[in-house]
Amino acid sequence: MWTLAASRQEIIVSKDMDFYERALLLGKPPQVLLIALGNRSDDDLFSALDLSWTNIEAELTAGDRLVTLRPGRLEVLA
């Protein structure tokens, strides 16, 4: 998945820490959006994404390699 996303310049969206760690070690491409919100209902997940989406989109568009959505905050690694 990593290699395919990198070759297509796509963004990996995941709750899997493996992609987070790989982004730290290897950089981009691809970019990674890690959703680190724990177990939530779909409605809660979509609500959290909706509230943060403008900022998430701005960071990824700016080229940041790793964006992590955590409860109450967004963490960005350029």
N, CA, C and O atoms as a CHARMM CRD file, in Angstrom:
* protein
*
  312
    1    1 MET  N      0.82500  -1.17500   0.00000 PROA 1      0.00000
    2    1 MET  CA     0.00000   0.00000   0.00000 PROA 1      0.00000
    3    1 MET  C      0.88400   1.25900   0.00000 PROA 1      0.00000
    4    1 MET  O      0.60300   2.21700  -0.72000 PROA 1      0.00000
    5    2 TRP  N      1.94300   1.25000   0.80400 PROA 2      0.00000
    6    2 TRP  CA     2.83600   2.40400   0.89400 PROA 2      0.00000
    7    2 TRP  C      3.42500   2.73700  -0.47700 PROA 2      0.00000
    8    2 TRP  O      3.38200   3.88800  -0.91200 PROA 2      0.00000
    9    3 THR  N      3.96900   1.73900  -1.14800 PROA 3      0.00000
   10    3 THR  CA     4.61900   1.93800  -2.44000 PROA 3      0.00000
   11    3 THR  C      3.62100   2.42400  -3.48600 PROA 3      0.00000
   12    3 THR  O      3.92600   3.32500  -4.26900 PROA 3      0.00000
   13    4 LEU  N      2.43900   1.83200  -3.49900 PROA 4      0.00000
   14    4 LEU  CA     1.41700   2.23400  -4.46700 PROA 4      0.00000
   15    4 LEU  C      0.97900   3.67300  -4.22200 PROA 4      0.00000
   16    4 LEU  O      0.87900   4.45700  -5.16500 PROA 4      0.00000
   17    5 ALA  N      0.71700   4.02700  -2.96900 PROA 5      0.00000
   18    5 ALA  CA     0.30900   5.40100  -2.64600 PROA 5      0.00000
   19    5 ALA  C      1.42000   6.39000  -3.00900 PROA 5      0.00000
   20    5 ALA  O      1.14100   7.47500  -3.52000 PROA 5      0.00000
   21    6 ALA  N      2.66000   6.02400  -2.75000 PROA 6      0.00000
   22    6 ALA  CA     3.78400   6.90400  -3.09300 PROA 6      0.00000
   23    6 ALA  C      3.88500   7.10400  -4.60100 PROA 6      0.00000
   24    6 ALA  O      4.09800   8.22500  -5.06400 PROA 6      0.00000
   25    7 SER  N      3.73500   6.04100  -5.36100 PROA 7      0.00000
   26    7 SER  CA     3.86300   6.15000  -6.82300 PROA 7      0.00000
   27    7 SER  C      2.72500   6.95500  -7.43000 PROA 7      0.00000
   28    7 SER  O      2.89000   7.54700  -8.49700 PROA 7      0.00000
   29    8 ARG  N      1.58800   6.98600  -6.77800 PROA 8      0.00000
   30    8 ARG  CA     0.42100   7.72700  -7.29000 PROA 8      0.00000
   31    8 ARG  C      0.25500   9.10400  -6.63400 PROA 8      0.00000
   32    8 ARG  O     -0.69100   9.83200  -6.93400 PROA 8      0.00000
   33    9 GLN  N      1.18500   9.45100  -5.73500 PROA 9      0.00000
   34    9 GLN  CA     1.08600  10.71600  -5.00200 PROA 9      0.00000
   35    9 GLN  C     -0.24800  10.81900  -4.25000 PROA 9      0.00000
   36    9 GLN  O     -0.88600  11.87100  -4.24500 PROA 9      0.00000
   37   10 GLU  N     -0.65400   9.72400  -3.62200 PROA 10     0.00000
   38   10 GLU  CA    -1.89500   9.68200  -2.87300 PROA 10     0.00000
   39   10 GLU  C     -1.62200   9.83500  -1.37900 PROA 10     0.00000
   40   10 GLU  O     -0.47600   9.78100  -0.93300 PROA 10     0.00000
   41   11 ILE  N     -2.68200  10.02500  -0.62800 PROA 11     0.00000
   42   11 ILE  CA    -2.60000  10.18500   0.82200 PROA 11     0.00000
   43   11 ILE  C     -3.14900   8.93100   1.47300 PROA 11     0.00000
   44   11 ILE  O     -4.22400   8.45700   1.10500 PROA 11     0.00000
   45   12 ILE  N     -2.41700   8.39000   2.43900 PROA 12     0.00000
   46   12 ILE  CA    -2.91400   7.24800   3.20700 PROA 12     0.00000
   47   12 ILE  C     -3.65400   7.79000   4.41700 PROA 12     0.00000
   48   12 ILE  O     -3.10500   8.56900   5.19600 PROA 12     0.00000
   49   13 VAL  N     -4.90500   7.37300   4.56800 PROA 13     0.00000
   50   13 VAL  CA    -5.72700   7.73000   5.72400 PROA 13     0.00000
   51   13 VAL  C     -5.91900   6.44900   6.51900 PROA 13     0.00000
   52   13 VAL  O     -6.44200   5.46100   6.00200 PROA 13     0.00000
   53   14 SER  N     -5.49300   6.46800   7.78500 PROA 14     0.00000
   54   14 SER  CA    -5.49700   5.22600   8.55200 PROA 14     0.00000
   55   14 SER  C     -5.57500   5.48500  10.04600 PROA 14     0.00000
   56   14 SER  O     -5.29000   6.58500  10.52000 PROA 14     0.00000
   57   15 LYS  N     -5.96500   4.45400  10.77500 PROA 15     0.00000
   58   15 LYS  CA    -5.88400   4.45600  12.23200 PROA 15     0.00000
   59   15 LYS  C     -4.70000   3.59400  12.68300 PROA 15     0.00000
   60   15 LYS  O     -4.49300   3.39500  13.88000 PROA 15     0.00000
   61   16 ASP  N     -3.93900   3.09500  11.73600 PROA 16     0.00000
   62   16 ASP  CA    -2.84600   2.15300  11.97500 PROA 16     0.00000
   63   16 ASP  C     -1.54200   2.89400  12.26000 PROA 16     0.00000
   64   16 ASP  O     -1.07100   3.66300  11.42100 PROA 16     0.00000
   65   17 MET  N     -0.96300   2.67300  13.42100 PROA 17     0.00000
   66   17 MET  CA     0.29000   3.33100  13.80500 PROA 17     0.00000
   67   17 MET  C      1.46000   2.93200  12.91300 PROA 17     0.00000
   68   17 MET  O      2.45600   3.65300  12.86300 PROA 17     0.00000
   69   18 ASP  N      1.37000   1.81700  12.21600 PROA 18     0.00000
   70   18 ASP  CA     2.45300   1.40700  11.32000 PROA 18     0.00000
   71   18 ASP  C      2.72300   2.47400  10.26200 PROA 18     0.00000
   72   18 ASP  O      3.87900   2.75200   9.94300 PROA 18     0.00000
   73   19 PHE  N      1.66900   3.07100   9.71900 PROA 19     0.00000
   74   19 PHE  CA     1.84700   4.11700   8.71100 PROA 19     0.00000
   75   19 PHE  C      2.44900   5.37100   9.32900 PROA 19     0.00000
   76   19 PHE  O      3.26400   6.04200   8.69600 PROA 19     0.00000
   77   20 TYR  N      2.06200   5.69100  10.54300 PROA 20     0.00000
   78   20 TYR  CA     2.62400   6.82800  11.28000 PROA 20     0.00000
   79   20 TYR  C      4.13300   6.63200  11.44000 PROA 20     0.00000
   80   20 TYR  O      4.91800   7.53200  11.14200 PROA 20     0.00000
   81   21 GLU  N      4.52600   5.46000  11.90900 PROA 21     0.00000
   82   21 GLU  CA     5.94300   5.16700  12.12700 PROA 21     0.00000
   83   21 GLU  C      6.71800   5.17200  10.81200 PROA 21     0.00000
   84   21 GLU  O      7.84500   5.66500  10.75500 PROA 21     0.00000
   85   22 ARG  N      6.13000   4.63700   9.77800 PROA 22     0.00000
   86   22 ARG  CA     6.79600   4.61300   8.47900 PROA 22     0.00000
   87   22 ARG  C      6.99000   6.03300   7.95000 PROA 22     0.00000
   88   22 ARG  O      8.03000   6.35200   7.37400 PROA 22     0.00000
   89   23 ALA  N      5.97600   6.88600   8.15100 PROA 23     0.00000
   90   23 ALA  CA     6.09300   8.28700   7.71500 PROA 23     0.00000
   91   23 ALA  C      7.21500   8.99300   8.47500 PROA 23     0.00000
   92   23 ALA  O      7.93800   9.80700   7.90100 PROA 23     0.00000
   93   24 LEU  N      7.36100   8.68600   9.76000 PROA 24     0.00000
   94   24 LEU  CA     8.44100   9.27800  10.54300 PROA 24     0.00000
   95   24 LEU  C      9.80700   8.84600  10.01900 PROA 24     0.00000
   96   24 LEU  O     10.73200   9.65300   9.92800 PROA 24     0.00000
   97   25 LEU  N      9.92100   7.58200   9.68200 PROA 25     0.00000
   98   25 LEU  CA    11.20800   7.03900   9.24400 PROA 25     0.00000
   99   25 LEU  C     11.54900   7.36900   7.79700 PROA 25     0.00000
  100   25 LEU  O     12.69600   7.68800   7.48400 PROA 25     0.00000
  101   26 LEU  N     10.56400   7.29300   6.92000 PROA 26     0.00000
  102   26 LEU  CA    10.83400   7.38400   5.49500 PROA 26     0.00000
  103   26 LEU  C     10.46600   8.72100   4.86300 PROA 26     0.00000
  104   26 LEU  O     10.90900   9.02200   3.75400 PROA 26     0.00000
  105   27 GLY  N      9.67300   9.51200   5.54300 PROA 27     0.00000
  106   27 GLY  CA     9.23800  10.76800   4.95200 PROA 27     0.00000
  107   27 GLY  C      8.19500  10.53700   3.87600 PROA 27     0.00000
  108   27 GLY  O      7.52700   9.50300   3.85800 PROA 27     0.00000
  109   28 LYS  N      8.06000  11.50000   2.98300 PROA 28     0.00000
  110   28 LYS  CA     7.06500  11.36200   1.92400 PROA 28     0.00000
  111   28 LYS  C      7.74100  11.26000   0.57900 PROA 28     0.00000
  112   28 LYS  O      8.92300  11.59200   0.49000 PROA 28     0.00000
  113   29 PRO  N      7.09200  10.83400  -0.45300 PROA 29     0.00000
  114   29 PRO  CA     5.70500  10.40700  -0.44400 PROA 29     0.00000
  115   29 PRO  C      5.54200   9.02300   0.13700 PROA 29     0.00000
  116   29 PRO  O      6.53100   8.30100   0.26800 PROA 29     0.00000
  117   30 PRO  N      4.37100   8.63700   0.47900 PROA 30     0.00000
  118   30 PRO  CA     3.11200   9.38200   0.46300 PROA 30     0.00000
  119   30 PRO  C      2.92900  10.18900   1.74600 PROA 30     0.00000
  120   30 PRO  O      3.68100  10.04400   2.71000 PROA 30     0.00000
  121   31 GLN  N      1.92300  11.02800   1.72600 PROA 31     0.00000
  122   31 GLN  CA     1.52400  11.72100   2.93900 PROA 31     0.00000
  123   31 GLN  C      0.61100  10.79100   3.73000 PROA 31     0.00000
  124   31 GLN  O     -0.02100   9.89600   3.17000 PROA 31     0.00000
  125   32 VAL  N      0.55200  11.01900   5.05300 PROA 32     0.00000
  126   32 VAL  CA    -0.26200  10.16900   5.92100 PROA 32     0.00000
  127   32 VAL  C     -1.15500  11.04300   6.79800 PROA 32     0.00000
  128   32 VAL  O     -0.70200  12.01200   7.40600 PROA 32     0.00000
  129   33 LEU  N     -2.42700  10.67700   6.84700 PROA 33     0.00000
  130   33 LEU  CA    -3.36300  11.24300   7.80800 PROA 33     0.00000
  131   33 LEU  C     -3.68400  10.12600   8.78700 PROA 33     0.00000
  132   33 LEU  O     -4.35600   9.15500   8.43700 PROA 33     0.00000
  133   34 LEU  N     -3.20100  10.26600  10.01400 PROA 34     0.00000
  134   34 LEU  CA    -3.45600   9.28100  11.06000 PROA 34     0.00000
  135   34 LEU  C     -4.63900   9.75800  11.89100 PROA 34     0.00000
  136   34 LEU  O     -4.65400  10.88500  12.38500 PROA 34     0.00000
  137   35 ILE  N     -5.61900   8.89300  12.03700 PROA 35     0.00000
  138   35 ILE  CA    -6.77300   9.19800  12.86700 PROA 35     0.00000
  139   35 ILE  C     -6.57200   8.47700  14.19200 PROA 35     0.00000
  140   35 ILE  O     -6.79900   7.27200  14.29500 PROA 35     0.00000
  141   36 ALA  N     -6.14500   9.22500  15.20300 PROA 36     0.00000
  142   36 ALA  CA    -5.80300   8.67400  16.51700 PROA 36     0.00000
  143   36 ALA  C     -6.85200   9.11300  17.53100 PROA 36     0.00000
  144   36 ALA  O     -6.55700   9.84300  18.47700 PROA 36     0.00000
  145   37 LEU  N     -8.06400   8.66000  17.31800 PROA 37     0.00000
  146   37 LEU  CA    -9.18200   9.06500  18.16500 PROA 37     0.00000
  147   37 LEU  C     -9.70700   7.93700  19.03300 PROA 37     0.00000
  148   37 LEU  O    -10.68800   8.12100  19.75300 PROA 37     0.00000
  149   38 GLY  N     -9.07900   6.78100  18.97900 PROA 38     0.00000
  150   38 GLY  CA    -9.56700   5.64400  19.74200 PROA 38     0.00000
  151   38 GLY  C    -10.83800   5.08500  19.12300 PROA 38     0.00000
  152   38 GLY  O    -11.22300   5.45500  18.01400 PROA 38     0.00000
  153   39 ASN  N    -11.46800   4.20400  19.84600 PROA 39     0.00000
  154   39 ASN  CA   -12.70000   3.60000  19.35300 PROA 39     0.00000
  155   39 ASN  C    -13.85700   4.56900  19.52700 PROA 39     0.00000
  156   39 ASN  O    -14.14700   5.02400  20.63400 PROA 39     0.00000
  157   40 ARG  N    -14.50700   4.87200  18.42600 PROA 40     0.00000
  158   40 ARG  CA   -15.64100   5.79600  18.41300 PROA 40     0.00000
  159   40 ARG  C    -16.69700   5.27000  17.46800 PROA 40     0.00000
  160   40 ARG  O    -16.41900   4.44600  16.59600 PROA 40     0.00000
  161   41 SER  N    -17.89700   5.75000  17.64800 PROA 41     0.00000
  162   41 SER  CA   -18.95400   5.40700  16.69900 PROA 41     0.00000
  163   41 SER  C    -18.65200   6.11500  15.38000 PROA 41     0.00000
  164   41 SER  O    -17.87900   7.07200  15.33600 PROA 41     0.00000
  165   42 ASP  N    -19.26800   5.63600  14.32300 PROA 42     0.00000
  166   42 ASP  CA   -19.08700   6.28800  13.02900 PROA 42     0.00000
  167   42 ASP  C    -19.50700   7.74700  13.08800 PROA 42     0.00000
  168   42 ASP  O    -18.83500   8.61300  12.52900 PROA 42     0.00000
  169   43 ASP  N    -20.62100   8.02300  13.76600 PROA 43     0.00000
  170   43 ASP  CA   -21.10000   9.40900  13.87500 PROA 43     0.00000
  171   43 ASP  C    -20.07200  10.29500  14.56800 PROA 43     0.00000
  172   43 ASP  O    -19.83200  11.41800  14.12300 PROA 43     0.00000
  173   44 ASP  N    -19.45900   9.81100  15.65200 PROA 44     0.00000
  174   44 ASP  CA   -18.43900  10.59000  16.36000 PROA 44     0.00000
  175   44 ASP  C    -17.20000  10.79200  15.49200 PROA 44     0.00000
  176   44 ASP  O    -16.60700  11.87000  15.48800 PROA 44     0.00000
  177   45 LEU  N    -16.81700   9.75900  14.76300 PROA 45     0.00000
  178   45 LEU  CA   -15.66200   9.85000  13.87900 PROA 45     0.00000
  179   45 LEU  C    -15.90500  10.88600  12.78600 PROA 45     0.00000
  180   45 LEU  O    -15.05700  11.74500  12.54300 PROA 45     0.00000
  181   46 PHE  N    -17.04700  10.80700  12.13400 PROA 46     0.00000
  182   46 PHE  CA   -17.35900  11.76200  11.06900 PROA 46     0.00000
  183   46 PHE  C    -17.48500  13.18000  11.60500 PROA 46     0.00000
  184   46 PHE  O    -17.10500  14.13700  10.92900 PROA 46     0.00000
  185   47 SER  N    -18.00900  13.31900  12.79800 PROA 47     0.00000
  186   47 SER  CA   -18.12500  14.63600  13.41500 PROA 47     0.00000
  187   47 SER  C    -16.73400  15.23800  13.67400 PROA 47     0.00000
  188   47 SER  O    -16.50100  16.41200  13.38800 PROA 47     0.00000
  189   48 ALA  N    -15.82000  14.43300  14.21200 PROA 48     0.00000
  190   48 ALA  CA   -14.46000  14.90800  14.47500 PROA 48     0.00000
  191   48 ALA  C    -13.75200  15.28600  13.17200 PROA 48     0.00000
  192   48 ALA  O    -13.05500  16.29900  13.10600 PROA 48     0.00000
  193   49 LEU  N    -13.93700  14.47400  12.15100 PROA 49     0.00000
  194   49 LEU  CA   -13.33700  14.79400  10.85400 PROA 49     0.00000
  195   49 LEU  C    -13.94100  16.06100  10.26500 PROA 49     0.00000
  196   49 LEU  O    -13.22800  16.89600   9.70700 PROA 49     0.00000
  197   50 ASP  N    -15.24400  16.19800  10.38800 PROA 50     0.00000
  198   50 ASP  CA   -15.92700  17.37700   9.85700 PROA 50     0.00000
  199   50 ASP  C    -15.42900  18.65300  10.53300 PROA 50     0.00000
  200   50 ASP  O    -15.20800  19.66500   9.86800 PROA 50     0.00000
  201   51 LEU  N    -15.25500  18.60300  11.83900 PROA 51     0.00000
  202   51 LEU  CA   -14.79800  19.78100  12.58300 PROA 51     0.00000
  203   51 LEU  C    -13.37200  20.18100  12.21000 PROA 51     0.00000
  204   51 LEU  O    -13.02900  21.36300  12.24900 PROA 51     0.00000
  205   52 SER  N    -12.55300  19.21600  11.85200 PROA 52     0.00000
  206   52 SER  CA   -11.13200  19.47500  11.58800 PROA 52     0.00000
  207   52 SER  C    -10.76900  19.48800  10.11200 PROA 52     0.00000
  208   52 SER  O     -9.62600  19.78300   9.76300 PROA 52     0.00000
  209   53 TRP  N    -11.71600  19.17600   9.24000 PROA 53     0.00000
  210   53 TRP  CA   -11.38200  18.92600   7.84500 PROA 53     0.00000
  211   53 TRP  C    -10.70900  20.10900   7.15700 PROA 53     0.00000
  212   53 TRP  O     -9.76900  19.90400   6.38900 PROA 53     0.00000
  213   54 THR  N    -11.14900  21.32000   7.40100 PROA 54     0.00000
  214   54 THR  CA   -10.54200  22.48500   6.75500 PROA 54     0.00000
  215   54 THR  C     -9.05700  22.56700   7.09100 PROA 54     0.00000
  216   54 THR  O     -8.23500  22.82500   6.21200 PROA 54     0.00000
  217   55 ASN  N     -8.71400  22.35000   8.34600 PROA 55     0.00000
  218   55 ASN  CA    -7.30600  22.39400   8.76300 PROA 55     0.00000
  219   55 ASN  C     -6.52100  21.19800   8.22200 PROA 55     0.00000
  220   55 ASN  O     -5.37600  21.34800   7.79500 PROA 55     0.00000
  221   56 ILE  N     -7.12700  20.02600   8.24000 PROA 56     0.00000
  222   56 ILE  CA    -6.46700  18.83000   7.69600 PROA 56     0.00000
  223   56 ILE  C     -6.14300  19.05600   6.22300 PROA 56     0.00000
  224   56 ILE  O     -5.01800  18.82500   5.77900 PROA 56     0.00000
  225   57 GLU  N     -7.13400  19.50500   5.48100 PROA 57     0.00000
  226   57 GLU  CA    -6.95100  19.73300   4.04900 PROA 57     0.00000
  227   57 GLU  C     -5.86800  20.77700   3.78400 PROA 57     0.00000
  228   57 GLU  O     -5.05800  20.61500   2.87100 PROA 57     0.00000
  229   58 ALA  N     -5.85500  21.83500   4.57200 PROA 58     0.00000
  230   58 ALA  CA    -4.84700  22.88900   4.39600 PROA 58     0.00000
  231   58 ALA  C     -3.43700  22.34700   4.63100 PROA 58     0.00000
  232   58 ALA  O     -2.51900  22.66000   3.87300 PROA 58     0.00000
  233   59 GLU  N     -3.26300  21.54200   5.66800 PROA 59     0.00000
  234   59 GLU  CA    -1.93300  20.99000   5.98000 PROA 59     0.00000
  235   59 GLU  C     -1.46900  20.02400   4.89600 PROA 59     0.00000
  236   59 GLU  O     -0.30800  20.06600   4.48800 PROA 59     0.00000
  237   60 LEU  N     -2.35000  19.16700   4.43000 PROA 60     0.00000
  238   60 LEU  CA    -1.97000  18.21500   3.39100 PROA 60     0.00000
  239   60 LEU  C     -1.70300  18.93200   2.06900 PROA 60     0.00000
  240   60 LEU  O     -0.78500  18.56300   1.33600 PROA 60     0.00000
  241   61 THR  N     -2.49600  19.94700   1.76500 PROA 61     0.00000
  242   61 THR  CA    -2.28100  20.72400   0.54200 PROA 61     0.00000
  243   61 THR  C     -0.94700  21.46100   0.59800 PROA 61     0.00000
  244   61 THR  O     -0.28700  21.64300  -0.42500 PROA 61     0.00000
  245   62 ALA  N     -0.55700  21.88100   1.79100 PROA 62     0.00000
  246   62 ALA  CA     0.73100  22.56600   1.97100 PROA 62     0.00000
  247   62 ALA  C      1.90900  21.60800   1.82900 PROA 62     0.00000
  248   62 ALA  O      3.05900  22.04000   1.74600 PROA 62     0.00000
  249   63 GLY  N      1.62200  20.30900   1.79900 PROA 63     0.00000
  250   63 GLY  CA     2.68000  19.33400   1.58700 PROA 63     0.00000
  251   63 GLY  C      3.21200  18.65900   2.82700 PROA 63     0.00000
  252   63 GLY  O      4.19200  17.91800   2.75200 PROA 63     0.00000
  253   64 ASP  N      2.58200  18.89900   3.98100 PROA 64     0.00000
  254   64 ASP  CA     3.05400  18.24800   5.20400 PROA 64     0.00000
  255   64 ASP  C      2.95500  16.74300   5.06800 PROA 64     0.00000
  256   64 ASP  O      1.99300  16.22000   4.50500 PROA 64     0.00000
  257   65 ARG  N      3.96200  16.04700   5.59200 PROA 65     0.00000
  258   65 ARG  CA     4.01700  14.60000   5.37200 PROA 65     0.00000
  259   65 ARG  C      3.15700  13.79100   6.32200 PROA 65     0.00000
  260   65 ARG  O      2.72900  12.68700   5.98600 PROA 65     0.00000
  261   66 LEU  N      2.89700  14.33100   7.51400 PROA 66     0.00000
  262   66 LEU  CA     2.16900  13.55800   8.51500 PROA 66     0.00000
  263   66 LEU  C      1.23300  14.47600   9.29100 PROA 66     0.00000
  264   66 LEU  O      1.67000  15.43200   9.93100 PROA 66     0.00000
  265   67 VAL  N     -0.04800  14.17400   9.22400 PROA 67     0.00000
  266   67 VAL  CA    -1.06100  14.92200   9.96700 PROA 67     0.00000
  267   67 VAL  C     -1.77500  13.91500  10.86200 PROA 67     0.00000
  268   67 VAL  O     -2.26900  12.89100  10.39200 PROA 67     0.00000
  269   68 THR  N     -1.82400  14.22000  12.15500 PROA 68     0.00000
  270   68 THR  CA    -2.45500  13.31900  13.11600 PROA 68     0.00000
  271   68 THR  C     -3.62400  14.02800  13.77700 PROA 68     0.00000
  272   68 THR  O     -3.46900  15.09300  14.37400 PROA 68     0.00000
  273   69 LEU  N     -4.79300  13.42100  13.66100 PROA 69     0.00000
  274   69 LEU  CA    -5.98400  13.93700  14.31500 PROA 69     0.00000
  275   69 LEU  C     -6.12700  13.22300  15.65300 PROA 69     0.00000
  276   69 LEU  O     -6.37000  12.01800  15.70600 PROA 69     0.00000
  277   70 ARG  N     -5.97300  13.98600  16.73100 PROA 70     0.00000
  278   70 ARG  CA    -6.10400  13.47200  18.08800 PROA 70     0.00000
  279   70 ARG  C     -7.29500  14.17600  18.75100 PROA 70     0.00000
  280   70 ARG  O     -7.74400  15.21200  18.26300 PROA 70     0.00000
  281   71 PRO  N     -7.79700  13.63700  19.83400 PROA 71     0.00000
  282   71 PRO  CA    -8.92400  14.28900  20.50900 PROA 71     0.00000
  283   71 PRO  C     -8.57700  15.74000  20.86400 PROA 71     0.00000
  284   71 PRO  O     -7.65900  15.99800  21.64200 PROA 71     0.00000
  285   72 GLY  N     -9.31600  16.66500  20.29100 PROA 72     0.00000
  286   72 GLY  CA    -9.14300  18.06800  20.61800 PROA 72     0.00000
  287   72 GLY  C     -7.99100  18.78500  19.95600 PROA 72     0.00000
  288   72 GLY  O     -7.79600  19.97500  20.20600 PROA 72     0.00000
  289   73 ARG  N     -7.21000  18.10500  19.11300 PROA 73     0.00000
  290   73 ARG  CA    -6.07700  18.78700  18.48200 PROA 73     0.00000
  291   73 ARG  C     -5.62800  18.08200  17.19300 PROA 73     0.00000
  292   73 ARG  O     -5.93500  16.91800  16.93200 PROA 73     0.00000
  293   74 LEU  N     -4.89600  18.85000  16.42600 PROA 74     0.00000
  294   74 LEU  CA    -4.31400  18.35800  15.19000 PROA 74     0.00000
  295   74 LEU  C     -2.80500  18.52300  15.29900 PROA 74     0.00000
  296   74 LEU  O     -2.32300  19.61500  15.59900 PROA 74     0.00000
  297   75 GLU  N     -2.06100  17.45900  15.06300 PROA 75     0.00000
  298   75 GLU  CA    -0.59300  17.51700  15.10000 PROA 75     0.00000
  299   75 GLU  C     -0.07000  17.40200  13.68300 PROA 75     0.00000
  300   75 GLU  O     -0.55900  16.58900  12.89800 PROA 75     0.00000
  301   76 VAL  N      0.91800  18.21000  13.35800 PROA 76     0.00000
  302   76 VAL  CA     1.44100  18.25500  11.98000 PROA 76     0.00000
  303   76 VAL  C      2.95200  18.12100  12.00800 PROA 76     0.00000
  304   76 VAL  O      3.63600  18.74900  12.81600 PROA 76     0.00000
  305   77 LEU  N      3.46000  17.28700  11.10800 PROA 77     0.00000
  306   77 LEU  CA     4.89600  17.15000  10.91800 PROA 77     0.00000
  307   77 LEU  C      5.18300  17.44700   9.44500 PROA 77     0.00000
  308   77 LEU  O      4.74200  16.72900   8.54800 PROA 77     0.00000
  309   78 ALA  N      5.92400  18.51200   9.22900 PROA 78     0.00000
  310   78 ALA  CA     6.21900  18.94800   7.85000 PROA 78     0.00000
  311   78 ALA  C      7.13800  17.98100   7.14100 PROA 78     0.00000
  312   78 ALA  O      7.48400  18.19700   5.97900 PROA 78     0.00000
